[in-house]
Amino acid sequence: MVSRLTRNQLPGNRLRVRLPCPPPEKVEQKPRVSSKYGVFAMRRQGGCESIFSLSVTTENGSGVQFLRDDMPRILITSGPTREYLDPVRYLSNASSGKMGAALAKTALKTGYEVTIVTGPVVCDYPEEANVIQVTTTEEMLCACVQVFSECVGAIGAAAPCDYRPKNVSKEKIKKNSNFPVTIDFVATPDIFEELGKMKRPNQWLIPFALETEENAKSFALDKLRHKNGNLIILNGPQAMLQDQIQVEIFDRNGTTLATFDGTKETVAMQIMHIIQNIKIE
């Protein structure tokens, strides 16, 4: 059985996904999407007109309907994105998805339903989470726009590419030392800026900011205001591909709420404690 997500056009070309709830007699079964049974599949139809379908079968052969409305739901972006130069090569980064996985695990234990929108990673996400797999920054944006309206908040742990090639070669670019290759890049959409535009008063946004400069806090706070976020989590490139991370959390006033240093699992629990115990405005 294939369950298809329906989409409704909202003002400003925003997409809303409405997901069916299980019949009352099946509520206690709490079926979820996991890597064991399957994940969302994207069918690219151009821009944010992408349609997502789901084909998942439980062990007893019945179809899965999920994302019930009796639990608060959060969106977590995770991993890198890829922007292809040609059919073989692409622009990306060293984001591993480990922080997103740790946040998802902690959020599930806290009592949230979790949707992860992830780029290509090798780490494992919790089986209880709903996973949407994407490749490019635009695809990640489209997935987030479609599910964010059903969430109480979003955490941006992904590292999407900020630029993409203006033109993608249909054939592999040949190496020729006599003729240097010049590639023009254009900016990709800012995912959390777009979510910030559609954020309702009862929703929250907490992006990460990876900075390398000495005035990293200033850059992070500029991003916080630009994205209409509630808090921002500042970290550095040392955490990429590692199990350890050091972060600082700031509010809109620039106040340092906390500084954490430890494993990504431990820091994820501390971040969730901040979300649970501080009134986010």
N, C-alpha and C positions, 0 to 999 in steps of 0.2 A: 504494500500500500504506500502511495506517495502522498505526503502532506505538503501542500504548497502554501507558502506565505503569501497572503494577499497584500496589496499595497494600495493606499489611498493617497491622492495628491492633496497636499496641504498648502496653505498660502506660502508664497515665497519659494515654490518648487521643492518644498521639503516632503520627504516621504515618511509615511507612518506604516509600520507593520503591525497588524493585529493577529495575535496567535490564539488559536482555539484552546479552551480548557478541556480536560478529560471529562467524560460523563461522571456524575456523582458516584456511581458504583465503582469507578476506577481510581478515585482520588487517592486512596491509601496506597496504591501501587507506586506512585511518584516516579513514573518513567522519566528518564533524562537522556540527553544526547551525550555520548562519550566516544572516545577513540575506539572503543571495542565495537560499537554498533555503527558508527558513521558520524559525519559532520556535515555542516552546511556546504552547499556547492554553489559557486557563483557562476552565473551565465551572463557574460558581458554583453550588454545591449547598448552600450554607449553612455558615457557619463554616469550621472546618478539615476539613470533609468534602469540600472541593473536589477535583475530579478533573482531572488534566492529561492532555491527549492530544497527540499529535504526528503531524502529517501532513507528511512531508518527502520530496521526490523528488530524487535526484541527476541529473546531466546525462545519464546513460545510462538513466534511468527506473527504477532500482532503489530500494527503500526504504532508509532510513537507520536503523541501530542505532548507538548511540553511548555515550559515557561508559564506556569500557573500564576494566577494573580493573588495567591494568598501569602506570598513571600516578597519582600522588597528585592528589587533586582538592580544590580550594578553592571556597568560596562567597563571592561579593562582592555586597553590596547596593549599589544605586546610584540616584541621582536622587531626585526628590521623590515624594510620594504626593498624591492628591487626595481630599478629602472633600466630597461634593456637598451644597449647601444646597437646591438645587432642580434641575430638569433642565438648567439653563443655568450657574448659578454654583457655584463650589467654593472651598474653603479649600485653600491650597497654599503653596509657598515657591519661592525662586529657585534651588534646586539644579539644576545643569545636567547632572550625570552625567559631567562631564569627569574628575573624580578617579577614579571607578569605572572608566571606560574606560582611564585610564592604568595603574591597578593591574592590570586584566585583561591588558593588553598585556604588562606586565612579568612577571606571573605565568606567562603562556604561554611567554615567552622563557626563564624560569627552569626550565621543565619540568613545570609543573602543567597538569592539566585544569582548566578554569575554567567555573563556572556563575555567570551574572550574573542576579540578580533585580532588575529595574529598574522604576521608575515611568516616567511619560511624559517622554521627553527628545527632543531633536533631535540630539544628538551620535551619532556612529557608534561601535559597539562592534566589537572585532576579530571577523573572520569565523570564526576558529577557536573562539571561545567559544560555549558553550551559553547561550542567552538566554531568560529567562522574563519576559514582560511582564505587569505588574499595574497596577492603578490605585490602590486604597485601601491603607491600612496593614494592615487585616485580611487582604487578599489577599496582601500581601507577606509577612506572618507565615506564612500557610498554605503559601506556596511554599517559604519557608525551612525550615519544619519538615519538609516532605516530602523535601528533598534533603540536609539537614545531616548526617543519619546516615551518608551515603555520602562525606562530606568529612573531610579531616584538620583543617580549620580554616575560619574565616570572618572576613572583614573587613567592617565595617559602615560603608561610605562613603555610604549613602543618608541622606536627610533626611526620614524619614516624619513625617507630621502627628501631633502629640501629642494632638490633640483632633478630634472630629467632632461634627456637629450631633446633638442628641438625637433630633430628628425631621427628616426630609427631606420637603420639600414636593413633592407630586406635580405641581404646576403652578408656573409661573414666579411668583416673589414680585413682586407689583405695587408700583411706587413710589407712595407716598402721603406727602407731607411733613407731613400733619396727623396721621398715625398712625405713630410710630416703630416700627421692627421690632425685636423682642427675640428673640434666638436663644440657646437653652440648649445648652451643649456638654458632652460627656462624654469622658473620657480614652480614647484608643485603647490597644490592648495594646502592651507594650514588647517589640519583636521580639527584641532580644538578651538581655533578661531571660529570655524563654522558651527561647531556645537555650542560655543558661547553665544552665537547670534540666536539660536533656537532654544536656549536654556530658559526654562520656566522658573518663577520665583521659588518653587519648592524643590528644585533640582540643584545639584552641586557639581562642580568641575574641579579636578585636582590634576593638573598636568605635571610632568617631570620637566626639568630644564637641565640639560647637560651643557656645562660651560667649562672653558679652559682658561679664561682670562682672570687677572687678579681681581677685577671688579665684577666677579661673577654674580654677586647678589644683585647688583644694579641691573644687569641684563635679565636675570630671572624675574625681578619685579616688573620690568618693562613687559616681559612676556605674560606675566600674570594679568596685568591690566589689559593688554592687547587681546588676550583670549577670553576676557570676562570670567576668569577663574575665581575660585573661592580661596584656595590655598595653592601653593606651588612647592614642589620638592626639588631642591637643587642637588645635583650630584656631578661627578666628574667622569672622565673616560676610563679611569683605572678600574671601574666596576665591570667593564665589558668583558665578557667571557669568563668572569670570575664568580666565585661563590660569596665573596665579601662585597660590602658596599658601605659608603659613608654618605649620609644625606643631611641636609638642613631643610627645615620646613618653615615657610614664611606665610603670614597672612597678608591681606591687602594693604595693611598699614605698614608693612615692612618689618613687623615684629617677628623675631625668631621664636617660634613655638617650641621647637625641639631640634636637637642634633643627635643623630643615631649613627653608630658605627658597629657593624657586626655582620653575621651571615645574612643573606637576603631573606631567609625564612624568619629570622629574629626581627630584622628591620621591618618586614612586612607586618608582623604582629604589632609592632610599635606604631606603625602608620595607621593601622586599622583602629588601634586604641585612640589615637588622636581624632579620627573621623567619628568614632562612637561617642566620645566624651567631651568634645568641644563643639559649641554651637557654631556651625558654619554659616557665615553671612556673606 
